[in-house]
């Protein structure tokens, strides 16, 4: 079985407080097109992780971002940093495994309401495709279309993943064009629903190695129980 913790560092930023370079290979977009998109960032504006608003005070992100960093150093950037909000509380799934990245899901409660026009609903099932929404190296909003494959099927498709690498709480997202450096916690969406958040992967999310997402439809019960 591959060491998923090492592989996480290939796709994401290491748990050292270093800045991620941001997504490379996405298509330019805007925060007005994706008002639910937020960043977990340091006080100086350095973006470390992505996240998605599901209501005015609740962000869904990756457990990785909450387990491997000092959350007290974060603020949440809304409207691409035009509004920054302190974190009141945070929690990640107690079943999160730092080595396998199973159950890689977390919740951040904001100290005040985010001033945005719309939020994402939690998906109850997976469609065949979705759109990754994240930030590039200059903190601009980018997006990338991705084909979705279940964890069970993904390990049979000739990618770098093997039996035992993936779990029911995960799925694969294959970018139409190469997308690298996807920020952990960044949302994959479809029809204004949150399908998943970036978890880990082998390098770039391209034809040879799709990105691995935490499956919100599977983890929905935990999210709702926390809320």
C-alpha positions as CSV (number, residue, x, y, z in Angstrom):
1,X,0.0,0.0,0.0
2,X,1.3,3.4,-0.8
3,X,2.2,5.9,1.9
4,X,-0.6,8.4,1.5
5,X,0.9,10.9,3.9
6,X,3.9,11.3,1.6
7,X,1.7,11.5,-1.4
8,X,-0.4,14.2,0.2
9,X,2.7,16.4,0.2
10,X,3.2,15.9,-3.5
11,X,-0.1,17.4,-4.3
12,X,-0.6,19.8,-1.4
13,X,1.5,22.0,0.8
14,X,3.5,20.3,3.6
15,X,2.4,20.8,7.1
16,X,5.1,23.3,7.9
17,X,3.3,26.6,7.5
18,X,4.8,27.1,4.1
19,X,2.7,28.8,1.4
20,X,1.2,26.7,-1.3
21,X,1.9,27.9,-4.8
22,X,-1.7,27.6,-5.8
23,X,-3.5,25.8,-8.6
24,X,-1.7,25.8,-11.9
25,X,-3.5,24.9,-15.1
26,X,-7.0,26.1,-14.2
27,X,-9.1,28.5,-16.2
28,X,-9.4,32.1,-14.9
29,X,-12.7,32.7,-13.1
30,X,-14.0,35.2,-10.5
31,X,-15.2,35.3,-6.9
32,X,-18.5,36.7,-8.2
33,X,-19.0,33.4,-10.1
34,X,-18.2,31.4,-6.9
35,X,-19.1,33.6,-3.9
36,X,-19.0,30.6,-1.6
37,X,-15.3,30.1,-2.1
38,X,-13.1,31.1,0.9
39,X,-9.5,30.8,1.9
40,X,-7.9,29.8,5.2
41,X,-5.1,32.3,5.3
42,X,-2.5,33.9,7.5
43,X,-2.8,37.4,8.7
44,X,-0.5,38.6,6.0
45,X,-2.8,37.2,3.3
46,X,-0.8,34.0,2.6
47,X,-3.4,31.4,1.5
48,X,-2.8,27.9,3.0
49,X,-6.1,26.1,2.3
50,X,-9.4,26.5,0.5
51,X,-12.9,26.0,1.8
52,X,-16.6,26.5,0.9
53,X,-19.4,28.3,2.7
54,X,-22.5,26.2,3.3
55,X,-24.2,29.0,5.3
56,X,-23.1,32.5,6.4
57,X,-21.0,31.2,9.4
58,X,-19.9,27.7,8.4
59,X,-17.1,26.6,6.1
60,X,-16.4,23.0,5.0
61,X,-12.7,22.3,4.4
62,X,-10.2,19.4,4.7
63,X,-9.3,17.9,8.1
64,X,-5.8,18.1,6.9
65,X,-5.9,21.9,7.2
66,X,-7.1,21.8,10.8
67,X,-5.0,18.9,12.0
68,X,-1.6,20.0,10.6
69,X,-1.7,23.7,11.3
70,X,-2.1,26.1,14.1
71,X,-5.7,27.1,13.4
72,X,-5.5,30.1,15.8
73,X,-3.1,31.7,13.2
74,X,-5.7,31.5,10.5
75,X,-8.4,34.0,9.4
76,X,-10.9,33.2,6.8
77,X,-10.8,35.2,3.6
78,X,-14.2,36.0,2.1
79,X,-14.8,37.7,-1.3
80,X,-11.3,36.9,-2.2
81,X,-9.9,38.5,0.9
82,X,-12.0,41.7,0.8
83,X,-13.5,40.5,4.1
84,X,-11.5,38.6,6.7
85,X,-13.2,36.9,9.6
86,X,-11.8,35.3,12.7
87,X,-12.4,31.6,13.4
88,X,-14.7,31.0,16.4
89,X,-14.5,27.2,16.5
90,X,-13.2,24.4,14.3
91,X,-13.5,20.6,14.3
92,X,-12.5,17.8,12.1
93,X,-13.7,14.2,11.9
94,X,-12.3,12.2,14.8
95,X,-12.1,9.3,12.3
96,X,-9.6,11.2,10.1
97,X,-6.5,9.2,9.4
98,X,-3.4,11.4,8.8
99,X,-1.6,8.6,6.9
100,X,-4.5,7.3,4.7
101,X,-6.4,10.6,4.5
102,X,-9.6,8.7,5.1
103,X,-12.5,10.9,6.4
104,X,-10.6,14.0,5.5
105,X,-13.3,16.6,6.4
106,X,-13.5,19.5,8.8
107,X,-15.8,22.4,9.8
108,X,-14.9,26.0,10.6
109,X,-17.4,28.2,12.4
110,X,-16.9,31.9,11.8
111,X,-16.9,34.6,14.5
112,X,-19.2,36.7,12.3
113,X,-21.4,36.2,9.2
114,X,-19.8,36.2,5.8
115,X,-21.2,38.9,3.5
116,X,-21.9,36.8,0.4
117,X,-24.8,36.3,-1.9
118,X,-25.1,32.5,-2.0
119,X,-23.9,29.3,-0.4
120,X,-23.5,25.6,-1.3
121,X,-25.8,22.8,-0.4
122,X,-24.3,19.4,0.6
123,X,-24.5,16.8,-2.1
124,X,-26.4,13.6,-1.4
125,X,-24.9,11.7,-4.4
126,X,-22.1,12.1,-7.0
127,X,-22.8,13.2,-10.6
128,X,-20.4,12.2,-13.4
129,X,-18.5,15.5,-13.4
130,X,-17.9,18.7,-11.4
131,X,-15.8,21.9,-11.3
132,X,-12.8,22.4,-9.0
133,X,-12.7,26.0,-7.7
134,X,-9.5,27.3,-6.1
135,X,-6.9,30.0,-6.1
136,X,-3.8,30.3,-8.3
137,X,-0.3,31.4,-7.2
138,X,-1.4,35.1,-7.4
139,X,-4.5,34.4,-5.3
140,X,-6.8,34.8,-8.3
141,X,-9.8,32.5,-8.5
142,X,-9.5,29.6,-11.0
143,X,-11.6,26.6,-12.0
144,X,-11.1,23.3,-13.7
145,X,-13.6,20.8,-15.1
146,X,-13.2,17.3,-13.7
147,X,-14.6,13.9,-14.4
148,X,-15.6,12.0,-11.3
149,X,-14.8,8.4,-10.6
150,X,-15.7,6.4,-7.5
151,X,-12.8,5.1,-5.3
152,X,-13.8,1.5,-6.2
153,X,-13.6,2.2,-9.9
154,X,-10.6,4.5,-9.8
155,X,-8.2,1.8,-8.6
156,X,-9.0,-0.3,-11.7
157,X,-8.4,2.4,-14.3
158,X,-4.6,2.1,-14.7
159,X,-3.8,5.1,-12.6
160,X,-1.1,5.1,-9.9
161,X,-3.6,4.1,-7.3
162,X,-3.8,0.5,-6.0
163,X,-6.3,-1.6,-4.1
164,X,-6.2,-0.3,-0.5
165,X,-5.1,3.2,-1.4
166,X,-8.7,4.7,-1.6
167,X,-11.7,4.5,0.7
168,X,-15.4,4.9,0.5
169,X,-15.0,8.4,1.9
170,X,-13.0,9.4,-1.2
171,X,-13.4,9.7,-5.0
172,X,-11.2,10.6,-7.9
173,X,-11.4,13.8,-10.0
174,X,-9.7,13.7,-13.4
175,X,-9.0,17.2,-14.8
176,X,-9.9,17.8,-18.5
177,X,-6.6,19.7,-18.7
178,X,-3.6,19.4,-16.3
179,X,-4.3,21.0,-12.9
180,X,-1.4,21.0,-10.4
181,X,-0.9,22.3,-6.9
182,X,-4.6,22.1,-5.9
183,X,-5.0,23.7,-2.5
184,X,-6.3,21.3,0.2
185,X,-9.9,22.0,1.2
186,X,-10.7,23.5,-2.2
187,X,-14.3,22.6,-3.3
188,X,-15.5,20.5,-6.2
189,X,-19.0,21.6,-7.1
190,X,-21.9,21.0,-9.4
191,X,-25.4,22.5,-9.6
192,X,-24.6,24.7,-6.5
193,X,-23.8,21.6,-4.4
194,X,-20.6,20.7,-2.6
195,X,-19.4,17.4,-4.0
196,X,-16.0,17.1,-2.3
197,X,-12.9,18.9,-1.0
198,X,-9.4,18.4,-2.2
199,X,-7.6,15.8,-0.1
200,X,-4.5,14.3,-1.7
201,X,-3.0,12.7,-4.8
202,X,0.1,11.7,-6.8
203,X,1.4,15.0,-8.3
204,X,-0.8,16.8,-10.8
205,X,-4.5,15.9,-11.3
206,X,-4.0,15.0,-14.9
207,X,-4.6,11.9,-17.0
208,X,-2.1,9.8,-15.2
209,X,-3.0,10.8,-11.6
210,X,-6.4,12.2,-10.8
211,X,-6.8,14.2,-7.6
212,X,-8.4,12.5,-4.6
213,X,-11.4,14.3,-3.0
214,X,-13.2,13.7,0.3
215,X,-16.7,12.6,-0.6
216,X,-19.2,14.9,0.9
217,X,-22.2,12.7,0.2
218,X,-20.6,10.0,2.3
219,X,-19.4,12.4,5.0
220,X,-22.6,14.4,5.1
221,X,-23.9,12.7,8.2
222,X,-20.8,13.8,10.2
223,X,-21.1,17.4,8.8
224,X,-24.8,17.6,9.8
225,X,-24.2,16.1,13.2
226,X,-21.5,18.8,13.9
227,X,-23.9,21.5,12.7
